[in-house]
Amino acid sequence: MNIVKELRKFRGVLYFYFLGFVYRDLVPLSATSVRVFTLIALLLLVGGLGMLQHILLGALVALTFGAGLSQLSVDINALRISKFKDLLVSSPLNPLTYALGSALGMSLPTFLHVIPLLAIFTVLNKLNLIQVISITVILALIWVIGVLLGFLISLEIRSQIRLMAVTDAVYSMLVYIMPVYYPITVLPEQVRPITLVSPPVNAVQAIKLTIDGEAVNALANIAILVAVTLTLTLITVYKSGWRE
């Protein structure tokens, strides 16, 4: 495999999604902005400015996770329905190049929100470079989990309407109901361990412990994220196919 050629193809795939999701149509970007900042504003009205840092942390994790679960799953299914994927399959495009390019390309509207939110979060918490890198790695893990989970769901459900309903339900159960936008300490102690079945909860806890200088304690949550990532990767490799 010629790496230089594949990198050019990868750039082409990213450019394709950049044109569709950002440059030519600002609706996806605008819709994400409205949804994110409206939710942050509502939570601040309820919880007060004292909750700002945790709400920003919840938004970072929820956005990154949702880029794969909510956005990619629907878009991948749309490519399949429109037969555009057939065009890509018949092209010289490598499956891995397509997968990585599409995953990143479809997440562009989300990344354009995550980057400034992460910058604000960094300033408010006065984070050092190592902490920022650690948080970025954790966010990358939760993004990959969201991508894999969204892709697997799209393989099982081909109806766009049903797919959106299912991904919304899964997202709500793993993010809104769980202690992502609110502290885990709000819940009774006997309930807290149950919430760790949610990858976003582990991401939030890992980042929070990293910020508090308890990086060693964060390893347990990171280990859960890595285990979930590996499991979903194996399932994806087994169930997916470049040609259907």
ZIQUIHU-V812520 format. One record per residue. N is the residue number from 1. SS is DSSP state (H for helix, E for strand, - for the rest). NEAR is the number of other ideal C-beta (glycine too) atoms within 10 Angstrom. Layout:
# ZIQUIHU-V812520
N:SS:NEAR ; N:SS:NEAR
This chain:
# ZIQUIHU-V812520
1:-:7 ; 2:-:9 ; 3:H:7 ; 4:H:7 ; 5:H:12 ; 6:H:16 ; 7:H:11 ; 8:H:11 ; 9:H:18 ; 10:H:19 ; 11:H:12 ; 12:H:12 ; 13:H:20 ; 14:H:16 ; 15:H:13 ; 16:H:14 ; 17:H:20 ; 18:H:14 ; 19:H:12 ; 20:H:15 ; 21:H:23 ; 22:H:15 ; 23:H:12 ; 24:-:8 ; 25:-:11 ; 26:-:12 ; 27:H:9 ; 28:H:17 ; 29:H:17 ; 30:H:11 ; 31:H:11 ; 32:H:19 ; 33:H:14 ; 34:H:10 ; 35:H:13 ; 36:H:18 ; 37:H:13 ; 38:H:10 ; 39:H:16 ; 40:H:17 ; 41:H:11 ; 42:H:11 ; 43:H:19 ; 44:H:15 ; 45:H:8 ; 46:H:10 ; 47:H:15 ; 48:-:9 ; 49:H:8 ; 50:H:9 ; 51:H:16 ; 52:H:16 ; 53:H:15 ; 54:H:18 ; 55:H:22 ; 56:H:20 ; 57:H:24 ; 58:H:25 ; 59:H:21 ; 60:H:24 ; 61:H:29 ; 62:H:24 ; 63:H:26 ; 64:H:27 ; 65:H:29 ; 66:H:26 ; 67:H:26 ; 68:H:25 ; 69:H:27 ; 70:H:21 ; 71:H:23 ; 72:H:28 ; 73:H:27 ; 74:H:17 ; 75:H:20 ; 76:H:23 ; 77:H:23 ; 78:H:14 ; 79:H:17 ; 80:H:15 ; 81:H:12 ; 82:-:10 ; 83:-:8 ; 84:H:11 ; 85:H:19 ; 86:H:13 ; 87:H:11 ; 88:H:16 ; 89:H:14 ; 90:-:9 ; 91:-:10 ; 92:-:8 ; 93:-:18 ; 94:-:17 ; 95:H:13 ; 96:H:12 ; 97:H:20 ; 98:H:20 ; 99:H:17 ; 100:H:16 ; 101:H:22 ; 102:H:22 ; 103:H:23 ; 104:H:19 ; 105:H:22 ; 106:H:24 ; 107:-:24 ; 108:H:19 ; 109:H:22 ; 110:H:25 ; 111:H:14 ; 112:H:14 ; 113:H:20 ; 114:H:22 ; 115:H:9 ; 116:H:9 ; 117:H:18 ; 118:H:21 ; 119:H:11 ; 120:H:13 ; 121:H:21 ; 122:H:15 ; 123:H:9 ; 124:H:12 ; 125:H:17 ; 126:-:8 ; 127:-:17 ; 128:-:10 ; 129:H:8 ; 130:H:10 ; 131:H:17 ; 132:H:16 ; 133:H:12 ; 134:H:20 ; 135:H:23 ; 136:H:12 ; 137:H:13 ; 138:H:24 ; 139:H:20 ; 140:H:13 ; 141:H:22 ; 142:H:28 ; 143:H:26 ; 144:H:20 ; 145:H:26 ; 146:H:31 ; 147:H:28 ; 148:H:23 ; 149:H:24 ; 150:H:29 ; 151:H:23 ; 152:H:16 ; 153:H:19 ; 154:H:23 ; 155:H:18 ; 156:H:9 ; 157:-:16 ; 158:-:11 ; 159:-:11 ; 160:H:13 ; 161:H:8 ; 162:H:10 ; 163:H:20 ; 164:H:15 ; 165:H:12 ; 166:H:16 ; 167:H:24 ; 168:H:13 ; 169:H:10 ; 170:H:16 ; 171:H:20 ; 172:H:11 ; 173:H:12 ; 174:H:23 ; 175:H:24 ; 176:H:14 ; 177:-:10 ; 178:-:22 ; 179:-:22 ; 180:-:26 ; 181:-:22 ; 182:-:18 ; 183:-:15 ; 184:H:18 ; 185:H:9 ; 186:H:9 ; 187:-:14 ; 188:-:7 ; 189:H:8 ; 190:H:7 ; 191:H:11 ; 192:H:15 ; 193:H:9 ; 194:H:11 ; 195:H:19 ; 196:H:16 ; 197:H:13 ; 198:-:19 ; 199:H:26 ; 200:H:27 ; 201:H:22 ; 202:H:26 ; 203:H:29 ; 204:H:29 ; 205:H:24 ; 206:H:29 ; 207:H:24 ; 208:H:18 ; 209:H:19 ; 210:H:23 ; 211:H:19 ; 212:-:11 ; 213:-:9 ; 214:-:12 ; 215:H:15 ; 216:H:8 ; 217:H:14 ; 218:H:20 ; 219:H:13 ; 220:H:13 ; 221:H:22 ; 222:H:21 ; 223:H:12 ; 224:H:20 ; 225:H:21 ; 226:H:13 ; 227:H:11 ; 228:H:19 ; 229:H:18 ; 230:H:10 ; 231:H:12 ; 232:H:19 ; 233:H:13 ; 234:H:11 ; 235:H:15 ; 236:H:16 ; 237:H:8 ; 238:H:8 ; 239:H:11 ; 240:-:15 ; 241:-:9 ; 242:-:13 ; 243:-:8 ; 244:-:9
